[in-house]
Amino acid sequence: MADADTGDIRTAVPDAAVTPYGRGGVAGRLLAYLREAASTERERWPLWLPVLIGCGIALYFQLPSEPPPPLGGSIMLIAAGLALLAWRHRGRAEWALLPASGVLAVAAGFAASQLATFLSAAPVLERRTPPVMVEGRVVQVDLLPEGRRIVAVPQRIERVDGALPATVRVRLARGGDALVPGDRFVVRAILMPPPAPAMPGAFDFQRQAYFDRLGAVGYAVGPAQHLARPTDGEGGGGDGFDWRVAVADLRHRMTERIVAVLPGGTGGVAAALITGEMGPIPESVNAAYRDSGLAHILSVSGIHMSLAAGLAFVALRALLALIPPLALRFPIKKWAAALALLLVGAYTLLSGMSVPAQRSFVMIALVLLAVMVDRLQISTRVVAWAAVVVMLVTPVGLLGPSFQMSFGAVIALIAFYETYNDRLAEWRRDAGIVRRILLYFFGIAITSAVATAATTPYAVYHFNRFALYALPSNALAVPITGVLVMPAAMLACLLMPFGLEWIALVPMGWGVDALNWVARTVAGWPGSVWLVPTIPPLGVALITFGGLWICIWRGRWRRWGVLGVAAGVATLALVRPPDVIVAGDAGLVAVRGADGSYMMSTARGGKIERETWARRAAAAIGEVWPVEGGASGDGSLRCDAEGCLYREPRRGGGRSVAIVHDGTALDEECRTADLVIADFPVRRPCRARTRVIDRIDVWRSGVHAAWLDADGVWIESVDRERGRRPWVPAKRRRAERPPLSAAADSSETQ
């Protein structure tokens, strides 16, 4: 074996590892090719570190039950020991260092997730309350188009004994216009636990609320009353200084001043770009940005942070250059980088520290620090370290669209420009004004195309939407954002302490109006948005792995990643929306018609459920169930006084579903139907082959979805899909559940 210090991976692998495959055989040649490719791209190995950390995080959140508390730390310590042992003996067993390091990275992601779950634990309200008096301290105020919503630390909740939730979120009816973060208040409100997902696999608000330490949500039924703030030494002591409340107060006051100058959708978009507050944006404007492919502009992310950092750096350096004693004696470039870093950090705090903002700040901070130490190099390594920091600090962010779309776009863009930068530089060389302008817009188009391709799988997975005209809309909107909107936004922030923000906000409003016009116009084009069924999680994983393979490696074997992407896209062919969905107290039921649309049992209530079901299935909401004695248009559903009978018209193999409202019809339906749905408790069993979903099942396990096949009936529920995790409320057994009247009496006497 050659000397291990030569740096060639082939010297660390004995010949015996190859000879069993036969040097002349296909397997032998393939193994030799892989070894050579891996050795050639050895400097790219560290870029897989955040990928392995992400695998550890994903593994933790996919577990069906919560692992023992010491498991994550123990695995990490063992993995660290193995990696240290491999490092110490790398001269004799270099082959062991790589897998040991990989196991350590996976263990680090797993342990960080388990630690974050432990630290986020907080009391959660067990059940819906009647109108009760809630007293507490405001920590956040959200401006909405039709009112206000506050997040508060409760200090007293009437009729609630024991530990109070860490925070509650209440939508105010009236009387809360004067409330700001830090104020004390009292309001009469109805509170309830954070809602569960609207169907299996849908967005899990309970999990998000758990990690946000949000223990209850609700709405006010009376005016909010402002209370005097206690001083230190009064009963309970003063509230003390909390920098997070101070930042929230500053964001709220800035948002109010922005919307005061720029009302309506213009002010809402301007506030989103400056303070990250998206509440004031009307839903029609939000929908236009989504359907035109411009939703990323409303979220403070890379484009905004980069523009802010670049403008701050250039302006500060130019300002310092105007002072000859400083410019001639001191490194003003490094000073400008340091001051720009402070300004970008302040912008990150003001914007609410979303995941894209965190990612952008870490990347920009690394670049500015590199400027300060004269080692400027923007590469995939910067993105990798940003991902490591964000994932270890907020592991649950990996599961959200912000992390996935933000990092996906940046990784794809850097990989693209790493590959084609030399060719683009040749095009720019000796280019005239006209050619430079054309290249600028060409660059915007290419950037938008690459970013759109990288983010589309995640947009489809989370939102089931594909914006067909994202390329032209971004080509129009990005220059407006960079040339007018963001410079004016920065100037408005600088002028706000002097009360002169209107000087910059007015021209910023012109730019925002132009953005809104682009969004509305493009969204109105025919076929601007396509609804696509939800990609299976396996498909998203394959697309992600294939995309990372393409972006991380530099050699020809990067093309193999196309196979992973293609396999992930192909999983769309495996998607089959549920035939039957049951929600609420089993009183809201949807069945799938012959045309793929869902027929609803009632037109009342369940707005979120209806929208989620239709969106995830890329289906329309069809007719309401026929009245007594009638049938649906396709004949798949017939109703009478005792309930309805549904036969899946597509490929259910003759399976039938009985939706029963009267217990007297239960015996007959249990004998003939394959699935019985009852909006009352079913106290006796049906025949062995008949599945039952009753009111108690939905209460205990959340929304149920059923698929009808020739082979049988397949049922999935929200809680069965999520498993036994800390953010999934533990429901009592059927025998322990009190009657509804008893539960109401109990709540009245608390």
Stockholm file with secondary structure:
# STOCKHOLM 1.0

chainA/1-750         MADADTGDIRTAVPDAAVTPYGRGGVAGRLLAYLREAASTERERWPLWLPVLIGCGIALYFQLPSEPPPPLGGSIMLIAAGLALLAWRHRGRAEWALLPASGVLAVAAGFAASQLATFLSAAPVLERRTPPVMVEGRVVQVDLLPEGRRIVAVPQRIERVDGALPATVRVRLARGGDALVPGDRFVVRAILMPPPAPAMPGAFDFQRQAYFDRLGAVGYAVGPAQHLARPTDGEGGGGDGFDWRVAVADLRHRMTERIVAVLPGGTGGVAAALITGEMGPIPESVNAAYRDSGLAHILSVSGIHMSLAAGLAFVALRALLALIPPLALRFPIKKWAAALALLLVGAYTLLSGMSVPAQRSFVMIALVLLAVMVDRLQISTRVVAWAAVVVMLVTPVGLLGPSFQMSFGAVIALIAFYETYNDRLAEWRRDAGIVRRILLYFFGIAITSAVATAATTPYAVYHFNRFALYALPSNALAVPITGVLVMPAAMLACLLMPFGLEWIALVPMGWGVDALNWVARTVAGWPGSVWLVPTIPPLGVALITFGGLWICIWRGRWRRWGVLGVAAGVATLALVRPPDVIVAGDAGLVAVRGADGSYMMSTARGGKIERETWARRAAAAIGEVWPVEGGASGDGSLRCDAEGCLYREPRRGGGRSVAIVHDGTALDEECRTADLVIADFPVRRPCRARTRVIDRIDVWRSGVHAAWLDADGVWIESVDRERGRRPWVPAKRRRAERPPLSAAADSSETQ
#=GR chainA/1-750 SS CCCGGGCCGGGGSCGGGTGGGCTTSHHHHHHHHHHHHHHHTGGGGGGGHHHHHHHHHHHHHHCSBCCCTTHHHHHHHHHHHHHHHHHHTTTTCGGGHHHHHHHHHHHHHHHHHHHHHHHHCCCCCCSCCCSEEEEEEEEEEEEETTEEEEEEEEEEETTCCSCCCSEEEEECCSSCTTCCTTCEEEEEEEEECCCCCSSTTSCCHHHHHHHTTEEEEEEESSCCEEECCCCTTSTTCCCCCCHHHHHHHHHHHHHHHHHHHSCHHHHHHHHHHHHCCCTTSCHHHHHHHHHTTCHHHHSCCHHHHHHHHHHHHHHHHHHHHTSHHHHHHSCHHHHHHHHHHHHHHHHHHHTTCCHHHHHHHHHHHHHHHHHHTTCCCCSHHHHHHHHHHHHHHCGGGGGSHHHHHHHHHHHHHHHHHHHHHHHHHHHHTTCCHHHHHHHHHHHHHHHHHHHHHHHHHHHHHHHCEEETTHHHHHHHHHHHIIIIIHHHHHHHHHHGGGTCTHHHHHHHHHHHHHHHHHHHHHHTSTTCEEECCCCCHHHHHHHHHHHHHHHHCCSGGGGGHHHHHHHHHHGGGGCCCCSEEEETTTTEEEEECTTSCEEESCSSSCHHHHHHHHHHHTCCEEEECCCTTCBCTTSSEEEETTEEEEECTTTCTTCEEEEESCGGGHHHHHHHCSEEEESSCCCSCCCTTCEEECHHHHHHHCCEEEEEETTEEEEEEHHHHHCBCTTSCCCCCGGGSCCHHHHHHHHHHC
#=GC SS_cons         CCCGGGCCGGGGSCGGGTGGGCTTSHHHHHHHHHHHHHHHTGGGGGGGHHHHHHHHHHHHHHCSBCCCTTHHHHHHHHHHHHHHHHHHTTTTCGGGHHHHHHHHHHHHHHHHHHHHHHHHCCCCCCSCCCSEEEEEEEEEEEEETTEEEEEEEEEEETTCCSCCCSEEEEECCSSCTTCCTTCEEEEEEEEECCCCCSSTTSCCHHHHHHHTTEEEEEEESSCCEEECCCCTTSTTCCCCCCHHHHHHHHHHHHHHHHHHHSCHHHHHHHHHHHHCCCTTSCHHHHHHHHHTTCHHHHSCCHHHHHHHHHHHHHHHHHHHHTSHHHHHHSCHHHHHHHHHHHHHHHHHHHTTCCHHHHHHHHHHHHHHHHHHTTCCCCSHHHHHHHHHHHHHHCGGGGGSHHHHHHHHHHHHHHHHHHHHHHHHHHHHTTCCHHHHHHHHHHHHHHHHHHHHHHHHHHHHHHHCEEETTHHHHHHHHHHHIIIIIHHHHHHHHHHGGGTCTHHHHHHHHHHHHHHHHHHHHHHTSTTCEEECCCCCHHHHHHHHHHHHHHHHCCSGGGGGHHHHHHHHHHGGGGCCCCSEEEETTTTEEEEECTTSCEEESCSSSCHHHHHHHHHHHTCCEEEECCCTTCBCTTSSEEEETTEEEEECTTTCTTCEEEEESCGGGHHHHHHHCSEEEESSCCCSCCCTTCEEECHHHHHHHCCEEEEEETTEEEEEEHHHHHCBCTTSCCCCCGGGSCCHHHHHHHHHHC
//
